[in-house]
Amino acid sequence: MTPSGGSPTLALRAHIREGKRMPVKHLGTNTVVGRRRRGLMAAACSMSLIAGLAGPVAAQGAASATGSGGASPLNRLVYSFVRDSSGGHPKPGAQIVLLFGANGEAFLYAADSTAAFSDDGSFSYAGGNLSLRFDDADFKVNASFGLNLSESQVTMPFQVLSAKKGTSNWQRQPLDLDQGTFAIYNAATNSGSLNLTAAEAAGKAYEFAQAWLAAGGRQVSHLRPFGTPSECTETGDYCIVGTENLGDSIEIFYKNAPPLLIDLYAAGLSVPGTPLTVSSLDSDPRVFLDPSVHPDGQFDPPHKQADIIAPVPDLESPSALADMRKSLGERGYSVTELDGAGASVSGIVHALKGDPGYVVISTHGNKAGQLLTGDSFAAPGLAQSDIKKATEDFQAKLTQEGLGSLAHYKLGVEPAFLLGDPNCGFQLLPWPPGRQCRWKVVITPAFWSWLDDQGVDFSHSLVFISACEVDATPALRDMIKARAYFAFSQDVETHFATAVEGYLAESLFRPTHSPEEAFYNMLRIEKTHQMIYKEDRLFNGVLGPLGSDASFAILDGWGWNGAAWVNYRGDGWLSGKVDPGQVWWMLYAGRWSRDTEGAAKSLEQCLDKYWLKGTPGGLASPYCNAANAGIPKDTSGLKLDVAYAIYLLDGQSPAGFSPDQLPPRWTMDD
């Protein structure tokens, strides 16, 4: 991870003296937008997200503002480098700061508007003396000196941009918790010596947040206008009351202001995908037999309308979107596609009010079930008054669009939309004058509650929320209540998420194929690393190791039966009540006749005449002999296997399954 040119000081030295672009990597992992991030980020631009109104949730997992926890008074300060005694100084637009993390870790952090990196060191502060140590090849410091924390300008006994002996001048600044959390994460991620993963760097950021709180004293937020007193007011404005660790993000809670979700991971690259092999069944022509006579469409959605909503264009490939449109169109669906700015809150509302039978939303998300839309507008600043005005402006926009009830809707204390708080550059200190930043708008689970009040019903629809971590909690799922629902529980790699979207469309294109069957076949691919159906090839070279951000371990499948959620992974086919491989084979064999009613009868006849008697069928019945995956010694379980295969074929409810164990059936166009 060491950038070309060595340490930050060496690279920045060249940047300053020769006027060259700093040969450094971009902040964190932001160079490629590789995940359906909960962070609501664009390439090379991190954001925090206003996550809702403060309430009882502030006590959940909140860190105490008392105690040590590796804290130091320096956690509340940052020192910005001004000049070396030999004359070296940062080029305009570049910045070098000293950051003090938790547990005595220090960073020399260098950034301009497009790039950032750091050196890692250590510090201790006691009795008014700072001991500082860095051991990079181009930045060696081992010094102990007096440091008065109340002085705004200080001199330190070393140079930054020169290896020669000398001194350096620094400007002290108060460090807000949200600014510091971003900076520590960025510095840890971009250290040339630490080689941390994004998750490990996020851990350091949360340790810093805890240390910042434990350092005590004034607790402030950048929600206050910059330059106002750095303290809580008598009414509690700007007071921070706690933090919560959400893995790849940190939520900060305020006494009288909305909390902030500080999103740390920006964009990531999964481990390289592995190639799949071709199964012997791939060449069997029976694999491609689809029933021409099948159920009467009782499990189809009443409206053959499909919505594909993609607010972040770089998450989707045009060819993948075209393939989905083609498959859906050939099955009789009218397709509405909302891309980029077209996927505004208003656009999404009008698309979903058509009660679509098939919905894919590809965007950034988070554990709170909040989803980035295509709405954005100029953000003048980060003051509390700016946030209030921006919120009111957007409410007025929605009202003008005929959505006044949505503009002011709340589910408890949660509004239907929230504003993203942009961090427009990599520098730690406030935005330079004239920099244009844009607010982002997200919809919350309350948005879907409002849709329900408007009569929008997904009880006959398939909904796939292709975004990071939204199924880590049931917050969003419980509001949508789709008959078939897919979502990711963790960060997901972009190409993998796109492959899942395409796989669902291609698999469900086949008559009698249900979402439960598509889910099972995706797990089959992961377990066997073999391709049988043509759509299996979508995961060739894309599927990553089990448990990674490109694996089916992070994909959840659910069915809403009208009263409760039924989990594809733990109920039905994968409940343990049936032999999964036997069911797959019987289902496969049942389609050979291309008549589902006849197939169900044939499987029942094979069961009664041969299989329960311990024989596969042999020469007496070549079909029965081939329509099972092997007769077990204990044949009693075959009754449930056959019943479940028939259920997947035509929807006949199998005996032995209660309603809360049976995923409800959905078909695209039978």
C-alpha positions in Angstrom: 0.0 0.0 0.0 3.0 2.3 0.1 2.4 4.9 -2.6 4.8 5.6 -5.3 7.4 8.1 -4.0 7.6 6.8 -0.5 6.2 8.6 2.5 3.7 11.4 2.5 6.4 13.9 3.2 8.5 12.8 0.3 5.6 12.8 -2.1 4.3 16.1 -0.8 7.8 17.6 -1.0 7.8 16.8 -4.7 4.3 18.1 -5.0 5.3 21.4 -3.5 8.7 22.0 -5.1 8.0 20.7 -8.6 4.3 21.5 -8.9 3.5 17.9 -9.7 0.3 16.0 -8.8 0.9 14.1 -5.6 1.8 10.4 -6.5 -0.6 9.0 -4.0 -3.6 6.8 -4.0 -7.0 8.2 -3.4 -8.6 8.5 0.0 -9.5 5.1 1.6 -10.8 2.8 -1.0 -12.7 5.5 -2.9 -11.0 5.2 -6.2 -13.5 2.7 -7.6 -17.2 2.6 -6.6 -17.2 -1.1 -6.1 -20.0 -1.7 -3.5 -23.7 -0.9 -3.1 -22.6 1.1 -0.2 -24.5 2.0 2.8 -22.4 5.1 2.7 -24.3 6.8 -0.1 -21.0 7.8 -1.7 -19.7 8.9 -5.1 -16.2 8.0 -6.2 -13.5 9.7 -4.1 -16.1 11.6 -2.0 -17.2 10.4 1.4 -20.4 11.5 3.1 -22.1 11.4 6.4 -25.8 11.0 6.5 -28.3 12.7 8.7 -29.9 9.6 10.1 -33.0 10.7 11.9 -34.3 12.5 14.9 -32.7 11.9 18.3 -34.7 9.7 20.6 -34.5 6.6 22.7 -32.2 5.0 20.1 -29.4 7.3 21.3 -29.0 5.1 24.3 -28.5 1.9 22.3 -24.9 1.0 22.2 -23.9 4.6 22.9 -20.5 5.1 24.3 -20.2 6.9 27.6 -18.6 10.4 27.6 -16.8 9.5 30.8 -13.8 7.2 31.5 -10.4 6.8 29.9 -10.7 4.3 27.0 -7.3 5.2 25.6 -8.3 8.9 25.6 -6.1 12.0 25.7 -7.0 15.7 25.6 -5.2 15.8 22.3 -8.1 13.7 20.8 -10.1 16.9 20.8 -7.4 18.9 18.8 -5.7 18.8 15.5 -2.5 20.7 14.6 -2.2 22.0 11.0 1.3 22.3 9.6 2.2 25.9 8.5 5.9 26.1 7.7 9.3 24.6 8.4 12.2 26.8 9.6 13.9 26.1 6.3 10.9 27.6 4.4 9.0 24.5 3.3 5.3 24.7 3.4 2.2 23.1 1.8 1.3 24.1 -1.6 -2.1 26.0 -1.8 -4.9 23.5 -1.7 -2.7 20.9 0.2 -2.8 20.2 3.9 -0.7 18.4 6.4 -2.0 17.8 9.9 -1.1 15.9 13.1 -3.9 13.7 14.3 -4.0 12.0 17.7 -6.0 8.7 17.7 -6.9 6.4 20.5 -4.4 4.5 22.6 -1.5 6.7 21.8 -1.5 6.4 18.0 -0.5 9.5 15.9 -0.8 10.2 12.2 0.9 12.7 10.0 -2.0 13.1 7.5 -1.5 14.8 4.1 -4.3 15.6 1.7 -5.3 17.8 -1.2 -8.7 17.9 -2.9 -8.2 14.6 -4.7 -5.8 12.4 -2.7 -4.7 11.6 0.8 -2.1 9.4 2.7 -0.3 9.3 6.0 2.5 8.2 8.2 1.7 6.2 11.3 3.4 7.0 14.7 2.8 7.2 18.4 2.4 9.8 21.1 1.9 10.3 24.8 1.0 13.5 26.7 1.5 14.1 30.4 2.5 17.0 32.5 2.3 19.4 29.6 4.9 17.5 27.6 4.2 15.8 24.3 6.3 12.8 23.3 6.1 12.1 19.6 7.6 9.3 17.5 7.5 8.5 13.8 9.8 6.0 12.2 9.1 6.3 8.4 12.2 6.2 6.1 11.5 9.8 5.1 10.0 11.1 8.3 11.8 10.2 11.5 10.8 12.0 14.7 11.7 11.0 18.2 11.1 14.1 20.3 9.7 15.2 23.7 8.8 18.8 24.2 6.5 21.1 26.1 3.1 21.8 24.5 0.6 24.2 25.9 -2.8 23.0 24.6 -4.3 26.5 25.0 -1.8 28.1 22.6 -3.2 28.5 19.0 0.3 28.6 17.4 3.1 26.3 18.5 6.5 25.4 17.4 7.7 21.7 17.3 11.4 20.7 17.3 11.5 19.0 13.9 10.9 19.8 10.2 8.2 18.1 8.1 9.4 18.7 4.6 13.0 18.4 5.2 15.2 15.8 6.9 17.5 18.4 8.2 17.4 19.6 11.8 15.1 22.5 12.5 11.7 23.4 13.7 8.1 23.6 12.3 5.2 25.9 13.0 1.7 24.6 13.6 -1.8 26.0 14.0 -4.0 24.4 16.6 -7.7 23.8 15.8 -10.5 22.2 17.8 -11.4 18.9 16.3 -15.1 18.0 16.0 -16.0 14.4 16.5 -17.4 13.8 13.0 -14.4 15.5 11.3 -12.0 13.6 13.5 -13.6 10.2 12.8 -13.4 10.7 9.1 -9.8 11.9 9.3 -8.6 9.0 11.5 -10.3 6.5 9.2 -8.7 8.1 6.1 -5.3 8.3 7.8 -5.4 4.7 8.9 -6.6 3.4 5.5 -3.9 5.4 3.7 -0.9 4.7 6.0 2.0 3.4 4.0 3.0 1.0 6.8 -0.2 -0.3 8.5 -1.7 -2.1 5.4 -5.1 -2.2 7.1 -8.3 -3.5 5.6 -11.2 -1.0 5.5 -12.8 -2.9 8.4 -9.7 -2.6 10.5 -9.4 1.1 9.7 -13.0 1.6 10.7 -12.2 -0.1 14.0 -9.6 2.5 14.7 -12.1 5.3 13.8 -14.5 4.0 16.3 -11.8 3.7 19.0 -11.1 7.3 18.3 -14.8 8.3 18.6 -14.9 6.6 22.0 -11.7 8.3 23.1 -13.0 11.7 21.9 -16.0 11.2 24.1 -14.0 9.9 27.0 -11.7 12.9 26.8 -14.6 14.9 28.3 -14.8 18.6 28.3 -16.7 20.5 25.6 -18.7 18.3 23.3 -19.5 20.0 20.0 -20.6 19.2 16.5 -20.0 20.8 13.1 -23.8 21.4 13.1 -22.9 24.6 14.9 -22.0 27.5 12.6 -18.2 27.5 12.2 -16.6 30.0 14.4 -19.2 30.0 17.1 -18.1 29.0 20.7 -17.1 25.3 20.8 -19.4 24.4 23.6 -22.9 23.2 24.3 -25.5 25.9 24.8 -27.7 26.1 27.9 -30.6 24.5 25.9 -28.4 21.6 24.8 -27.8 22.6 21.2 -24.7 20.9 19.6 -24.3 18.5 22.6 -23.1 15.0 21.7 -24.5 12.3 23.9 -23.1 9.1 22.5 -21.9 7.0 19.6 -22.9 3.6 18.2 -20.6 1.3 16.2 -22.4 0.1 13.1 -19.4 -1.8 11.6 -18.5 0.2 8.5 -20.1 3.3 9.9 -20.5 5.2 13.2 -23.6 6.9 14.4 -23.2 10.1 16.5 -26.1 11.1 18.7 -26.9 14.7 19.7 -29.1 16.1 22.4 -31.1 18.5 20.4 -30.2 17.8 16.8 -30.5 14.9 14.3 -27.9 12.2 14.7 -25.2 11.8 12.0 -24.2 8.5 10.3 -20.5 8.8 9.6 -19.9 6.4 6.8 -16.4 5.1 6.6 -16.1 2.6 3.8 -16.3 4.4 0.5 -15.8 1.9 -2.2 -14.1 -1.4 -2.2 -12.7 -4.2 -4.3 -13.7 -7.7 -3.5 -11.3 -10.6 -3.6 -11.0 -11.8 -7.2 -13.9 -14.0 -8.3 -13.2 -17.7 -9.0 -14.0 -19.5 -12.3 -16.8 -22.0 -12.3 -16.7 -25.4 -14.0 -19.3 -26.9 -16.4 -21.5 -29.6 -15.0 -22.2 -32.7 -17.0 -25.9 -31.7 -16.9 -25.0 -28.6 -18.9 -25.2 -30.6 -22.1 -28.3 -32.5 -21.2 -31.1 -31.1 -23.4 -33.7 -31.8 -20.7 -32.2 -28.9 -18.7 -33.7 -26.5 -21.2 -37.2 -28.0 -21.1 -39.7 -25.6 -19.8 -43.4 -26.5 -19.2 -45.7 -25.4 -22.0 -48.7 -26.4 -20.0 -48.5 -25.0 -16.5 -50.7 -23.3 -13.8 -53.2 -20.7 -14.7 -51.3 -17.7 -13.4 -52.8 -17.6 -9.9 -49.3 -16.8 -8.5 -48.5 -14.1 -11.0 -48.7 -10.4 -10.0 -52.0 -8.7 -11.1 -50.0 -5.9 -12.8 -47.3 -6.8 -15.3 -45.4 -3.7 -14.5 -41.7 -3.7 -13.7 -39.7 -0.9 -12.1 -35.9 -0.8 -12.3 -34.7 2.1 -10.2 -30.9 2.9 -10.4 -30.1 6.3 -8.8 -26.3 5.6 -9.0 -25.5 4.9 -12.7 -22.0 3.6 -12.1 -23.4 0.7 -10.1 -25.0 -0.8 -13.2 -23.7 -1.8 -16.6 -25.9 -0.7 -19.5 -25.8 -4.3 -20.9 -27.0 -5.8 -17.7 -29.9 -3.3 -17.6 -30.7 -4.1 -21.2 -30.8 -7.8 -20.6 -33.2 -7.4 -17.6 -35.5 -5.2 -19.7 -35.5 -7.8 -22.5 -36.3 -10.7 -20.2 -39.1 -8.8 -18.5 -40.5 -7.5 -21.8 -40.6 -11.0 -23.3 -42.7 -12.1 -20.3 -45.2 -9.4 -20.9 -44.0 -6.7 -18.6 -44.1 -3.0 -19.2 -40.7 -1.7 -17.9 -40.2 1.7 -16.2 -36.5 2.5 -15.7 -35.4 5.4 -13.5 -31.7 6.3 -13.8 -29.6 8.9 -12.0 -31.5 12.1 -11.4 -34.6 10.5 -12.8 -34.7 8.3 -9.8 -35.8 11.2 -7.7 -38.1 10.8 -4.7 -41.0 12.0 -6.8 -40.1 9.7 -9.7 -39.8 6.7 -7.3 -43.2 7.5 -5.8 -45.0 7.7 -9.2 -43.4 4.5 -10.4 -44.2 2.5 -7.3 -47.8 3.8 -7.1 -48.5 1.7 -10.2 -48.4 -1.4 -8.0 -45.5 -3.0 -10.0 -45.2 -6.7 -9.9 -41.4 -6.7 -10.2 -39.2 -4.1 -8.5 -35.4 -3.8 -8.5 -33.8 -0.9 -6.6 -30.0 -0.7 -7.2 -28.4 2.0 -5.0 -26.5 2.7 -1.8 -28.0 1.7 1.5 -27.4 1.0 5.2 -28.4 -1.0 8.2 -31.2 1.5 9.0 -32.9 0.6 5.7 -32.2 4.1 4.2 -31.7 4.2 0.4 -30.0 6.9 -1.7 -32.2 8.5 -4.4 -31.3 10.6 -7.4 -32.2 13.9 -5.8 -29.5 16.4 -5.0 -29.1 20.1 -4.7 -26.5 22.7 -3.8 -25.4 22.8 -0.2 -24.2 26.2 1.1 -22.7 24.9 4.3 -22.9 22.7 7.3 -24.4 25.1 9.8 -27.5 24.0 11.6 -29.4 26.8 9.9 -28.2 25.5 6.5 -29.6 22.0 7.3 -32.9 23.4 8.4 -33.3 25.6 5.3 -32.3 22.7 3.0 -34.9 20.5 4.6 -37.6 23.1 4.3 -36.6 23.7 0.6 -36.9 20.1 -0.2 -40.3 19.8 1.6 -41.4 22.8 -0.5 -40.2 20.9 -3.7 -42.2 17.8 -2.8 -45.3 19.9 -2.0 -45.0 21.5 -5.4 -44.9 18.1 -6.9 -48.1 17.1 -5.2 -46.4 15.2 -2.4 -47.1 17.5 0.5 -48.2 14.7 2.8 -44.9 12.8 2.1 -42.9 16.0 2.8 -44.0 16.2 6.4 -44.7 12.5 7.0 -43.1 10.8 10.1 -43.3 7.3 11.4 -42.8 7.9 15.1 -39.9 10.3 15.0 -38.5 9.1 11.7 -39.2 11.3 8.6 -39.8 9.8 5.2 -36.6 11.5 3.8 -33.3 12.6 5.1 -30.5 14.8 3.8 -27.0 13.5 3.1 -24.3 15.7 4.7 -21.5 15.8 2.1 -17.8 15.8 2.8 -16.7 17.5 -0.4 -13.0 17.0 -0.1 -10.2 15.2 1.7 -9.0 18.1 3.8 -9.9 18.1 7.4 -10.8 21.7 8.0 -13.9 23.5 6.6 -14.7 23.8 3.0 -12.7 26.4 1.0 -14.8 29.4 -0.1 -16.7 28.8 -3.3 -16.5 25.0 -3.2 -19.8 23.6 -4.5 -21.1 20.7 -2.6 -24.4 18.9 -3.0 -26.9 17.5 -0.6 -28.1 14.0 -1.3 -31.5 12.8 -0.4 -32.3 9.4 1.1 -35.6 7.7 1.7 -36.1 5.8 5.0 -38.4 3.0 6.1 -41.0 5.7 6.9 -41.2 6.4 3.2 -42.5 2.9 2.6 -45.0 3.3 5.5 -46.3 6.4 3.7 -46.6 4.4 0.5 -48.7 1.8 2.4 -51.0 4.6 3.6 -51.4 5.6 -0.1 -52.6 2.1 -0.9 -49.4 0.8 -2.5 -49.4 -3.0 -2.0 -46.4 -5.3 -2.6 -48.2 -8.5 -1.4 -48.2 -9.9 -4.9 -44.8 -8.4 -6.0 -41.2 -9.4 -6.1 -38.9 -6.7 -4.6 -35.1 -6.8 -4.8 -33.3 -4.1 -2.8 -29.8 -4.3 -4.4 -27.9 -2.3 -1.8 -25.5 -2.9 1.0 -26.6 -4.0 4.4 -30.3 -3.1 4.2 -31.3 -6.6 5.5 -28.9 -6.5 8.5 -32.1 -5.5 10.3 -35.8 -6.0 9.4 -36.5 -2.3 9.4 -37.0 -1.9 5.6 -38.3 -5.5 5.0 -41.0 -5.0 7.5 -42.3 -1.9 5.8 -42.3 -3.3 2.2 -43.9 -6.7 3.0 -43.4 -8.1 -0.6 -44.5 -11.6 -1.4 -40.9 -12.3 -2.6 -38.2 -10.1 -1.2 -34.4 -10.2 -1.7 -31.8 -8.0 0.0 -28.2 -8.1 1.2 -27.3 -8.2 4.8 -23.7 -6.9 4.4 -21.6 -4.9 2.0 -21.9 -6.3 -1.5 -19.5 -6.1 -4.4 -21.1 -4.3 -7.4 -20.5 -6.9 -10.1 -21.9 -9.6 -7.8 -25.0 -7.6 -7.0 -25.6 -7.0 -10.7 -25.2 -10.7 -11.4 -27.8 -11.5 -8.8 -30.2 -9.0 -10.4 -29.7 -10.6 -13.8 -29.9 -14.1 -12.5 -33.4 -13.5 -10.9 -34.7 -12.1 -14.2 -33.3 -15.0 -16.3 -34.3 -17.7 -13.9 -37.8 -16.4 -13.2 -38.3 -16.0 -17.0 -38.8 -19.8 -17.1 -42.4 -20.9 -16.6 -43.1 -22.5 -13.2 -39.8 -21.2 -11.8 -40.2 -19.4 -8.4 -38.0 -17.1 -6.4 -37.4 -19.9 -3.9 -36.0 -22.0 -6.7 -33.8 -19.2 -8.0 -32.5 -18.7 -4.5 -31.7 -22.5 -4.1 -29.9 -22.6 -7.5 -27.7 -19.7 -6.5 -26.7 -21.6 -3.3 -26.2 -24.7 -5.5 -23.7 -22.7 -7.7 -21.8 -21.5 -4.6 -21.6 -25.0 -3.1 -20.7 -26.9 -6.3 -19.0 -24.2 -8.3 -20.6 -25.8 -11.3 -22.8 -24.3 -14.1 -25.9 -26.1 -15.3 -28.4 -23.5 -16.5 -27.2 -20.8 -19.0 -27.9 -18.1 -16.4 -25.4 -19.8 -14.0 -22.7 -18.3 -16.2 -23.5 -14.8 -14.8 -21.5 -15.8 -11.7 -18.4 -17.2 -13.6 -15.5 -15.2 -12.4 -17.7 -13.0 -10.2 -18.5 -15.3 -7.3 -16.1 -14.8 -4.4 -15.1 -17.0 -1.4 -17.9 -18.0 1.0 -18.7 -15.1 3.4 -17.1 -12.5 1.2 -18.9 -9.4 -0.3 -19.4 -11.5 -3.5 -21.0 -14.6 -1.9 -24.5 -15.8 -1.4 -23.9 -15.9 2.4 -24.8 -12.2 2.4 -28.0 -12.6 0.2 -31.3 -13.0 2.0 -34.5 -14.3 0.5 -37.9 -14.0 2.1 -41.6 -14.4 1.4 -44.4 -12.5 3.1 -47.4 -14.9 3.6 -49.7 -12.1 4.8 -49.0 -12.6 8.4 -45.3 -13.4 8.8 -42.0 -13.6 7.0 -40.9 -17.0 5.8 -37.1 -17.4 5.2 -35.9 -19.1 2.1 -32.7 -20.1 3.8 -34.2 -21.8 6.9 -37.7 -22.8 5.8 -39.3 -24.7 2.9 -36.8 -26.3 0.6 -33.9 -25.6 3.0 -35.9 -26.4 6.2 -34.2 -29.8 6.8 -37.6 -31.5 6.3 -36.8 -32.6 2.8 -33.7 -33.8 0.9 -32.7 -30.7 -1.1 -30.9 -32.6 -3.8 -33.7 -35.1 -4.2 -36.2 -32.3 -4.5 -34.1 -30.5 -7.2 -33.8 -33.7 -9.2 -37.5 -34.5 -9.0 -38.3 -31.0 -10.0 -35.9 -31.2 -12.9 -37.5 -34.5 -14.0 -41.0 -33.3 -13.5 -40.5 -30.7 -16.3 -39.5 -33.3 -18.9 -43.1 -33.9 -19.9 -43.6 -30.1 -20.3 -47.0 -30.5 -18.6 -47.0 -29.6 -14.9 -50.3 -31.4 -14.1 -49.1 -34.6 -15.8 -45.7 -34.2 -14.1 -47.2 -34.1 -10.6 -49.2 -37.2 -11.3 -46.2 -39.0 -12.7 -44.1 -38.2 -9.6 -46.9 -39.4 -7.3 -47.2 -42.7 -9.3 -43.5 -43.3 -9.1 -43.6 -42.7 -5.4 -46.4 -45.1 -4.8 -45.5 -47.8 -7.3 -41.7 -47.9 -6.9 -39.9 -45.5 -4.6 -41.7 -46.3 -1.3 -41.0 -50.0 -2.0 -37.3 -49.3 -2.2 -36.8 -49.6 -5.9 -36.1 -46.7 -8.4 -38.2 -48.2 -11.2 -35.6 -50.0 -13.2 -36.5 -51.3 -16.7 -40.1 -51.5 -15.7 -40.3 -47.7 -15.6 -37.3 -45.8 -17.2 -38.9 -42.5 -16.3 -39.3 -43.4 -12.6 -35.8 -44.9 -12.6 -34.4 -41.6 -13.9 -36.6 -39.2 -11.9 -35.0 -39.7 -8.5 -31.6 -38.9 -7.1 -31.2 -42.4 -5.6 -33.5 -44.4 -3.3 -32.4 -44.1 0.4 -32.6 -47.0 2.8 -35.3 -45.2 4.8 -37.9 -44.2 2.1 -40.3 -42.5 4.5 -38.9 -39.1 3.7 -39.6 -39.4 0.0 -43.3 -38.5 0.5 -42.3 -35.0 1.6 -39.7 -34.8 -1.1 -42.2 -35.5 -3.8 -44.8 -33.2 -2.2 -42.3 -30.3 -2.1 -41.2 -30.9 -5.7 -44.9 -30.7 -6.8 -45.4 -27.5 -4.7 -42.5 -25.9 -6.5 -44.0 -27.0 -9.9 -47.6 -26.0 -9.5 -48.2 -24.6 -6.1 -50.1 -27.5 -4.4 -49.5 -27.0 -0.7 -47.4 -29.9 0.6 -48.4 -31.8 3.7 -46.0 -31.5 6.7 -45.4 -27.8 6.4 -47.2 -25.2 8.5 -47.8 -21.8 6.9 -44.9 -20.2 8.7 -42.6 -22.8 7.2 -43.7 -22.6 3.6 -42.4 -19.7 1.4 -45.3 -18.3 -0.5 -45.1 -19.0 -4.2 -44.6 -16.3 -6.8 -44.2 -16.6 -10.6 -43.3 -14.0 -13.1 -45.9 -14.9 -15.8 -47.4 -18.3 -15.7 
